[in-house]
Amino acid sequence: MTRLGPTELIIILVIVILVFGVGRIGKIAGELGGGIRAFRDGLKGDDEEETKESADSKDSAEEK
C-alpha cells in the first residue's frame, strides 16, 4: 500500500473544497471543534463530580 504524498493531499483538498465550498468546510470544522470541546468538558465534569463525591463521603465519614 502506498502512502499519500503532498501532491496527492493537495489534490484531495482541492476536490473537497470544490465539492463542499469554503464556507461549508469552515462550518463543519467549527462544529467538529465544538463537539470535541463538549466531549472534553464532559470528561472533565465527570472527574469533578467523582472528586466532589469523594470529598462529600470523606466529610460524612469524619462527622460520624
Buried (B, 14 or more C-beta within 10 A) or exposed (E): EEEEEEEEEEEEEEEEEEEEEEEEBEEEEEEEEEEEEEEEEEEEEEEEEEEEEEEEEEEEEEEE
